[in-house]
Amino acid sequence: MKNILRLVGFCSIITFMHCKNEPSEAVHTPQLSRFVAANSDPEAIMIADAAIEACGGTEAWNAVKGLKWNFFGRRWLLWDKENQHVRIDNTQNDTKLLLDLKTMKGRVYKDGKEWTEPDTVQKYTNMAYKQWINDMYWLVAPLKIKDEGVRLRYLGEDTTQTGIASDVIELKFDSVGVTPQNMYKLWVGKNSKLVAQWAYYSDATDSVPSMITPFDNYLRYGNVFISGDRGGKRQLTGIKVFEELPKEWFENFDALDFEHL
């Protein structure tokens, strides 16, 4: 599992989503690990550590077994973080995708049946992987500030668009993944130590971000704190942390009542 996930880094905006303002990120392992401190500013590392701790800390995040959430009303996601299985149920149609992150093998249900043609399965397996990467990073980016390949730089003090006094850190990436040219800026509240806002740059040389959104309304889920409010219609809802997920959720396409899981 770890060998597979080490091969990927931060990705570009997902093209099939037809939206240029949705950043995406590839996960390396379920743990915060292999961050090289020598490649980052000490002050930026200190702020990043405080932001991670404000969300519950590394130990609490590592202890999370599974997650459920709805991405912008488009789809439900179940992530068995411990065993590395993903299920995605589209809310606009009957498409359901199952993905084993250890083997990168998937299954596809759409238009009332399971599809087994290799090309179709591969196409939707790739889609499931990209959707999971994207949607997961939108959900828990503050807990992944110190992932492998991340380089941090302290940019100074600033206020968010809503006036929150913050320290700003820049995230760039080593030569990992598909698009290491991506860049993020995170505003970390001086009082709360929580990530209060982010800006996404599709290229680190861009002078203007593709997108700026808040991280509002943090709530506690288990022992971690997660913000599902990215402003306006960008809402991550139905969030739940699981201590255990039934394996059958990832083995068949039976309908699930996601609202009440």
One Martini backbone bead per residue (centre of mass of N, CA, C, O) as a GRO file, in nm:
protein
  261
    1MET     BB    1   0.060   0.061  -0.024
    2LYS     BB    2   0.293   0.266   0.021
    3ASN     BB    3   0.423   0.237  -0.260
    4ILE     BB    4   0.187   0.352  -0.415
    5LEU     BB    5   0.145   0.632  -0.259
    6ARG     BB    6   0.440   0.746  -0.315
    7LEU     BB    7   0.397   0.808  -0.635
    8VAL     BB    8   0.227   1.048  -0.535
    9GLY     BB    9   0.108   1.379  -0.568
   10PHE     BB   10   0.034   1.670  -0.655
   11CYS     BB   11  -0.236   1.789  -0.836
   12SER     BB   12  -0.431   1.900  -1.054
   13ILE     BB   13  -0.690   2.007  -1.180
   14ILE     BB   14  -0.981   1.853  -1.249
   15THR     BB   15  -1.097   1.822  -1.566
   16PHE     BB   16  -1.379   1.666  -1.534
   17MET     BB   17  -1.508   1.914  -1.359
   18HIS     BB   18  -1.509   2.191  -1.510
   19CYS     BB   19  -1.313   2.348  -1.286
   20LYS     BB   20  -1.062   2.589  -1.207
   21ASN     BB   21  -1.136   2.606  -0.866
   22GLU     BB   22  -1.022   2.295  -0.795
   23PRO     BB   23  -0.827   2.155  -0.592
   24SER     BB   24  -0.566   1.898  -0.578
   25GLU     BB   25  -0.465   1.586  -0.401
   26ALA     BB   26  -0.222   1.349  -0.320
   27VAL     BB   27  -0.187   1.068  -0.135
   28HIS     BB   28   0.054   0.892   0.045
   29THR     BB   29  -0.058   0.852   0.341
   30PRO     BB   30  -0.236   0.830   0.640
   31GLN     BB   31   0.017   0.976   0.732
   32LEU     BB   32   0.227   1.204   0.883
   33SER     BB   33   0.508   1.191   0.662
   34ARG     BB   34   0.824   1.264   0.527
   35PHE     BB   35   0.897   1.536   0.623
   36VAL     BB   36   1.129   1.796   0.526
   37ALA     BB   37   1.254   2.040   0.721
   38ALA     BB   38   1.502   2.154   0.552
   39ASN     BB   39   1.285   2.274   0.320
   40SER     BB   40   1.196   2.474   0.557
   41ASP     BB   41   1.073   2.701   0.755
   42PRO     BB   42   1.063   2.724   1.089
   43GLU     BB   43   0.812   2.912   1.112
   44ALA     BB   44   0.627   2.748   0.926
   45ILE     BB   45   0.637   2.488   1.091
   46MET     BB   46   0.517   2.602   1.350
   47ILE     BB   47   0.244   2.680   1.221
   48ALA     BB   48   0.171   2.401   1.113
   49ASP     BB   49   0.170   2.254   1.384
   50ALA     BB   50  -0.056   2.428   1.508
   51ALA     BB   51  -0.275   2.355   1.297
   52ILE     BB   52  -0.277   2.051   1.346
   53GLU     BB   53  -0.335   2.064   1.651
   54ALA     BB   54  -0.610   2.222   1.624
   55CYS     BB   55  -0.730   1.950   1.467
   56GLY     BB   56  -0.584   1.724   1.694
   57GLY     BB   57  -0.355   1.590   1.544
   58THR     BB   58  -0.168   1.329   1.442
   59GLU     BB   59  -0.279   1.102   1.622
   60ALA     BB   60  -0.581   1.148   1.561
   61TRP     BB   61  -0.559   1.111   1.254
   62ASN     BB   62  -0.433   0.824   1.253
   63ALA     BB   63  -0.695   0.701   1.414
   64VAL     BB   64  -0.858   0.723   1.174
   65LYS     BB   65  -1.059   0.490   0.992
   66GLY     BB   66  -1.303   0.683   0.882
   67LEU     BB   67  -1.500   0.848   0.613
   68LYS     BB   68  -1.771   1.091   0.561
   69TRP     BB   69  -1.903   1.265   0.262
   70ASN     BB   70  -2.017   1.563   0.091
   71PHE     BB   71  -1.961   1.699  -0.238
   72PHE     BB   72  -2.139   1.970  -0.320
   73GLY     BB   73  -2.388   1.758  -0.382
   74ARG     BB   74  -2.263   1.533  -0.593
   75ARG     BB   75  -2.125   1.336  -0.366
   76TRP     BB   76  -2.050   1.038  -0.202
   77LEU     BB   77  -1.811   0.948   0.059
   78LEU     BB   78  -1.608   0.656   0.133
   79TRP     BB   79  -1.334   0.607   0.375
   80ASP     BB   80  -1.110   0.350   0.429
   81LYS     BB   81  -0.826   0.430   0.584
   82GLU     BB   82  -0.710   0.164   0.694
   83ASN     BB   83  -0.778  -0.023   0.412
   84GLN     BB   84  -0.808   0.138   0.143
   85HIS     BB   85  -1.116   0.233   0.074
   86VAL     BB   86  -1.357   0.333  -0.187
   87ARG     BB   87  -1.670   0.522  -0.206
   88ILE     BB   88  -1.886   0.640  -0.483
   89ASP     BB   89  -2.192   0.839  -0.489
   90ASN     BB   90  -2.395   0.967  -0.707
   91THR     BB   91  -2.656   1.224  -0.705
   92GLN     BB   92  -2.739   1.251  -1.028
   93ASN     BB   93  -2.705   0.935  -1.036
   94ASP     BB   94  -2.623   0.572  -1.041
   95THR     BB   95  -2.330   0.609  -0.985
   96LYS     BB   96  -2.079   0.362  -0.879
   97LEU     BB   97  -1.767   0.352  -0.689
   98LEU     BB   98  -1.494   0.121  -0.655
   99LEU     BB   99  -1.184   0.132  -0.445
  100ASP     BB  100  -0.851   0.003  -0.437
  101LEU     BB  101  -0.558   0.149  -0.319
  102LYS     BB  102  -0.360  -0.096  -0.321
  103THR     BB  103  -0.435  -0.192  -0.641
  104MET     BB  104  -0.612  -0.004  -0.833
  105LYS     BB  105  -0.896  -0.135  -0.818
  106GLY     BB  106  -1.221  -0.146  -0.985
  107ARG     BB  107  -1.574  -0.055  -0.980
  108VAL     BB  108  -1.883  -0.038  -1.191
  109TYR     BB  109  -2.190   0.158  -1.165
  110LYS     BB  110  -2.428   0.199  -1.440
  111ASP     BB  111  -2.724   0.206  -1.584
  112GLY     BB  112  -2.819  -0.057  -1.400
  113LYS     BB  113  -2.507  -0.166  -1.404
  114GLU     BB  114  -2.232  -0.362  -1.433
  115TRP     BB  115  -1.909  -0.293  -1.546
  116THR     BB  116  -1.641  -0.499  -1.732
  117GLU     BB  117  -1.499  -0.340  -1.923
  118PRO     BB  118  -1.178  -0.247  -1.915
  119ASP     BB  119  -1.196   0.049  -2.019
  120THR     BB  120  -1.425   0.137  -1.833
  121VAL     BB  121  -1.301   0.065  -1.564
  122GLN     BB  122  -1.049   0.243  -1.593
  123LYS     BB  123  -1.185   0.514  -1.628
  124TYR     BB  124  -1.346   0.503  -1.346
  125THR     BB  125  -1.105   0.454  -1.167
  126ASN     BB  126  -0.963   0.719  -1.227
  127MET     BB  127  -1.196   0.897  -1.138
  128ALA     BB  128  -1.214   0.803  -0.845
  129TYR     BB  129  -0.931   0.888  -0.763
  130LYS     BB  130  -0.958   1.192  -0.828
  131GLN     BB  131  -1.200   1.251  -0.652
  132TRP     BB  132  -1.079   1.166  -0.385
  133ILE     BB  133  -0.842   1.355  -0.381
  134ASN     BB  134  -0.998   1.618  -0.402
  135ASP     BB  135  -1.216   1.583  -0.173
  136MET     BB  136  -1.018   1.527   0.061
  137TYR     BB  137  -0.860   1.795   0.051
  138TRP     BB  138  -1.096   1.980   0.106
  139LEU     BB  139  -1.145   1.853   0.393
  140VAL     BB  140  -0.810   1.790   0.512
  141ALA     BB  141  -0.572   1.993   0.457
  142PRO     BB  142  -0.470   2.081   0.750
  143LEU     BB  143  -0.360   1.769   0.797
  144LYS     BB  144  -0.149   1.804   0.517
  145ILE     BB  145   0.092   2.014   0.535
  146LYS     BB  146   0.319   1.762   0.605
  147ASP     BB  147   0.374   1.625   0.353
  148GLU     BB  148   0.520   1.485   0.116
  149GLY     BB  149   0.704   1.739  -0.063
  150VAL     BB  150   0.670   1.972   0.124
  151ARG     BB  151   0.709   2.334   0.113
  152LEU     BB  152   0.775   2.590   0.350
  153ARG     BB  153   0.666   2.944   0.383
  154TYR     BB  154   0.701   3.248   0.526
  155LEU     BB  155   0.500   3.560   0.461
  156GLY     BB  156   0.336   3.661   0.709
  157GLU     BB  157   0.107   3.904   0.774
  158ASP     BB  158  -0.260   3.884   0.774
  159THR     BB  159  -0.583   3.910   0.638
  160THR     BB  160  -0.871   3.809   0.576
  161GLN     BB  161  -1.166   3.869   0.408
  162THR     BB  162  -1.295   3.870   0.726
  163GLY     BB  163  -1.052   3.977   0.936
  164ILE     BB  164  -0.839   3.759   1.011
  165ALA     BB  165  -0.574   3.723   1.194
  166SER     BB  166  -0.265   3.617   1.027
  167ASP     BB  167  -0.065   3.358   0.918
  168VAL     BB  168   0.139   3.305   0.628
  169ILE     BB  169   0.164   3.017   0.415
  170GLU     BB  170   0.362   2.835   0.188
  171LEU     BB  171   0.290   2.585  -0.071
  172LYS     BB  172   0.521   2.363  -0.199
  173PHE     BB  173   0.675   2.130  -0.444
  174ASP     BB  174   0.821   1.878  -0.527
  175SER     BB  175   0.905   1.626  -0.762
  176VAL     BB  176   0.577   1.543  -0.751
  177GLY     BB  177   0.378   1.413  -0.950
  178VAL     BB  178   0.203   1.588  -1.197
  179THR     BB  179   0.185   1.902  -1.042
  180PRO     BB  180   0.437   2.074  -0.884
  181GLN     BB  181   0.343   2.382  -0.961
  182ASN     BB  182   0.174   2.408  -0.741
  183MET     BB  183  -0.001   2.644  -0.510
  184TYR     BB  184  -0.025   2.754  -0.166
  185LYS     BB  185  -0.219   2.953   0.067
  186LEU     BB  186  -0.220   2.999   0.427
  187TRP     BB  187  -0.444   3.104   0.680
  188VAL     BB  188  -0.347   3.142   1.021
  189GLY     BB  189  -0.482   3.191   1.304
  190LYS     BB  190  -0.363   3.354   1.579
  191ASN     BB  191  -0.575   3.238   1.786
  192SER     BB  192  -0.677   2.947   1.674
  193LYS     BB  193  -0.471   2.800   1.453
  194LEU     BB  194  -0.653   2.792   1.214
  195VAL     BB  195  -0.754   2.744   0.911
  196ALA     BB  196  -0.920   3.025   0.736
  197GLN     BB  197  -0.758   3.021   0.452
  198TRP     BB  198  -0.730   2.985   0.088
  199ALA     BB  199  -0.496   2.963  -0.190
  200TYR     BB  200  -0.493   2.894  -0.547
  201TYR     BB  201  -0.225   2.777  -0.767
  202SER     BB  202  -0.156   2.635  -1.070
  203ASP     BB  203   0.099   2.831  -1.056
  204ALA     BB  204   0.375   2.960  -0.892
  205THR     BB  205   0.394   3.214  -1.106
  206ASP     BB  206   0.144   3.325  -1.021
  207SER     BB  207  -0.011   3.633  -0.908
  208VAL     BB  208  -0.299   3.497  -0.926
  209PRO     BB  209  -0.544   3.331  -0.800
  210SER     BB  210  -0.793   3.097  -0.874
  211MET     BB  211  -0.853   3.081  -0.551
  212ILE     BB  212  -1.067   3.182  -0.268
  213THR     BB  213  -1.128   3.037   0.061
  214PRO     BB  214  -1.280   2.940   0.333
  215PHE     BB  215  -1.252   2.816   0.684
  216ASP     BB  216  -1.545   2.726   0.829
  217ASN     BB  217  -1.697   2.580   1.086
  218TYR     BB  218  -1.574   2.410   1.301
  219LEU     BB  219  -1.583   2.060   1.390
  220ARG     BB  220  -1.630   1.779   1.583
  221TYR     BB  221  -1.478   1.454   1.489
  222GLY     BB  222  -1.419   1.301   1.732
  223ASN     BB  223  -1.064   1.404   1.744
  224VAL     BB  224  -1.142   1.602   1.510
  225PHE     BB  225  -1.114   1.905   1.314
  226ILE     BB  226  -1.365   2.023   1.076
  227SER     BB  227  -1.417   2.192   0.771
  228GLY     BB  228  -1.715   2.241   0.545
  229ASP     BB  229  -1.676   2.559   0.489
  230ARG     BB  230  -1.622   2.741   0.162
  231GLY     BB  231  -1.848   2.899   0.082
  232GLY     BB  232  -2.146   2.914  -0.003
  233LYS     BB  233  -2.183   2.632  -0.215
  234ARG     BB  234  -1.919   2.524  -0.068
  235GLN     BB  235  -2.015   2.215   0.064
  236LEU     BB  236  -1.934   1.995   0.333
  237THR     BB  237  -2.126   1.718   0.414
  238GLY     BB  238  -2.198   1.455   0.624
  239ILE     BB  239  -1.990   1.432   0.843
  240LYS     BB  240  -1.787   1.136   0.937
  241VAL     BB  241  -1.643   0.941   1.192
  242PHE     BB  242  -1.488   0.620   1.204
  243GLU     BB  243  -1.406   0.315   1.373
  244GLU     BB  244  -1.589   0.149   1.161
  245LEU     BB  245  -1.625  -0.038   0.848
  246PRO     BB  246  -1.806  -0.212   0.650
  247LYS     BB  247  -1.699  -0.414   0.393
  248GLU     BB  248  -1.964  -0.425   0.216
  249TRP     BB  249  -1.956  -0.126   0.115
  250PHE     BB  250  -1.692  -0.229  -0.082
  251GLU     BB  251  -1.844  -0.501  -0.236
  252ASN     BB  252  -2.110  -0.341  -0.312
  253PHE     BB  253  -2.419  -0.169  -0.456
  254ASP     BB  254  -2.580  -0.116  -0.230
  255ALA     BB  255  -2.787   0.080  -0.085
  256LEU     BB  256  -2.732   0.392   0.090
  257ASP     BB  257  -2.790   0.586   0.388
  258PHE     BB  258  -2.593   0.846   0.424
  259GLU     BB  259  -2.738   1.033   0.631
  260HIS     BB  260  -2.750   0.758   0.851
  261LEU     BB  261  -2.457   0.622   0.900
   0.00000   0.00000   0.00000
